[in-house]
């Protein structure tokens, strides 16, 4: 009989989930709720590291060749099955791990990820998807070396809304928390914030107080990353 | 679903039922299901047949030469699982809610066997499909690799019916068979298929009438559970 890879002997599926990537590069993830400033600080951190002579690759959610379009279509069509949504995000992530993240780590680069498995997990879990199943689903993803959780409360996130306000997805409108988009956004982001707080020690997040100005937050992030790099 | 207490509380002779036929090409799945459909309709049940359709997302990606490098087994499995959640899972759940009998010509086992044959871990692949509605009964049609290869190649153009293609496909079918047998073993020891569903193995070489008798008896044991002594 043909031998099967069961996955059991590899220790997959453990609660904290992810295994080390074992490559010479460094994998840094910025996570947090919407309007926490992730994209801004990924860009700033990229520049900071480049000026210190580090080669950097940047990647963010829903940018894969094969699945990004399907994710946009699901949002446009207001499809709300949280399992379908998280599977699409997992496909997006799997492609970026195989095509971008692992090759960059093998080449010794610093990979900066604007969100990773944690945002899709948080969104799915707050929509009632079994957290144990989510851990097992994402067990293919390598563990980051450093995960910075940009911590802003829901009130701060709400205050950072632009003129156009949140989209339905960011506001979690499908959950029926409120018919008012801003109130729904506040309530949904609060749920996400609670999830991130509850999982901080489980997934080894390094919390960054991110309510300040971009300069103030960057001044907190950069020393953490520099110290981490110096220790390797 | 068997694991759903509310579902189980409904009269088993009237509630929705999901009966799944699995196995290699040409193993008699359609013959079994056609016979069961007629038999169930004669018993007054509304019967719907669903097929495990190939994923549209994967089909489109495979047709695009730029996408082929990114379409790895894991990415394809996740894309197909997202599609199945919407196209099969949601459809089956709706029919079960209407108390129909759903006969599925292939279901998650086919996807799992193909994913494992392409090198993915059995445990992970099982988890991937756990969120689909749980079948009440899986009828595994145990066939031989040789006849499945013959049947598959007979539908291909003559240009691809070479000995090399046959040998490569034969090796793939052997891996499919090994994965199906691993699932049957798990069904037997209760370790999850991924659901705690009863599995009945039918011999693809046996008289279809004999297989139909076995399949009907298995369904009767679900819809007419043994009552108190003397009841039946």
HADDOCK unambig.tbl for C-alpha pairs under 7 A between the chains (distance, minus, plus):
assign (segid A and resid 1 and name CA) (segid B and resid 178 and name CA) 6.14 0.50 0.50
assign (segid A and resid 2 and name CA) (segid B and resid 175 and name CA) 5.89 0.50 0.50
assign (segid A and resid 2 and name CA) (segid B and resid 178 and name CA) 5.93 0.50 0.50
assign (segid A and resid 5 and name CA) (segid B and resid 120 and name CA) 6.89 0.50 0.50
assign (segid A and resid 5 and name CA) (segid B and resid 121 and name CA) 4.82 0.50 0.50
assign (segid A and resid 5 and name CA) (segid B and resid 122 and name CA) 6.08 0.50 0.50
assign (segid A and resid 6 and name CA) (segid B and resid 121 and name CA) 4.79 0.50 0.50
assign (segid A and resid 6 and name CA) (segid B and resid 122 and name CA) 4.40 0.50 0.50
assign (segid A and resid 6 and name CA) (segid B and resid 123 and name CA) 5.29 0.50 0.50
assign (segid A and resid 7 and name CA) (segid B and resid 121 and name CA) 4.93 0.50 0.50
assign (segid A and resid 7 and name CA) (segid B and resid 122 and name CA) 6.45 0.50 0.50
assign (segid A and resid 7 and name CA) (segid B and resid 123 and name CA) 5.67 0.50 0.50
assign (segid A and resid 7 and name CA) (segid B and resid 124 and name CA) 6.80 0.50 0.50
assign (segid A and resid 8 and name CA) (segid B and resid 123 and name CA) 6.81 0.50 0.50
assign (segid A and resid 66 and name CA) (segid B and resid 61 and name CA) 6.58 0.50 0.50
assign (segid A and resid 66 and name CA) (segid B and resid 67 and name CA) 6.80 0.50 0.50
assign (segid A and resid 84 and name CA) (segid B and resid 82 and name CA) 4.70 0.50 0.50
assign (segid A and resid 84 and name CA) (segid B and resid 85 and name CA) 5.83 0.50 0.50
assign (segid A and resid 84 and name CA) (segid B and resid 86 and name CA) 6.70 0.50 0.50
assign (segid A and resid 87 and name CA) (segid B and resid 78 and name CA) 5.93 0.50 0.50
assign (segid A and resid 87 and name CA) (segid B and resid 81 and name CA) 6.86 0.50 0.50
assign (segid A and resid 87 and name CA) (segid B and resid 82 and name CA) 5.20 0.50 0.50
assign (segid A and resid 88 and name CA) (segid B and resid 78 and name CA) 6.91 0.50 0.50
assign (segid A and resid 88 and name CA) (segid B and resid 79 and name CA) 6.20 0.50 0.50
assign (segid A and resid 88 and name CA) (segid B and resid 82 and name CA) 5.91 0.50 0.50
assign (segid A and resid 90 and name CA) (segid B and resid 78 and name CA) 6.72 0.50 0.50
assign (segid A and resid 91 and name CA) (segid B and resid 75 and name CA) 5.13 0.50 0.50
assign (segid A and resid 91 and name CA) (segid B and resid 78 and name CA) 5.03 0.50 0.50
assign (segid A and resid 91 and name CA) (segid B and resid 79 and name CA) 5.77 0.50 0.50
assign (segid A and resid 94 and name CA) (segid B and resid 74 and name CA) 6.98 0.50 0.50
assign (segid A and resid 94 and name CA) (segid B and resid 75 and name CA) 5.82 0.50 0.50
assign (segid A and resid 95 and name CA) (segid B and resid 70 and name CA) 6.26 0.50 0.50
assign (segid A and resid 95 and name CA) (segid B and resid 75 and name CA) 5.93 0.50 0.50
assign (segid A and resid 99 and name CA) (segid B and resid 70 and name CA) 6.91 0.50 0.50
assign (segid A and resid 137 and name CA) (segid B and resid 124 and name CA) 6.96 0.50 0.50
assign (segid A and resid 137 and name CA) (segid B and resid 127 and name CA) 6.72 0.50 0.50
assign (segid A and resid 137 and name CA) (segid B and resid 128 and name CA) 6.35 0.50 0.50
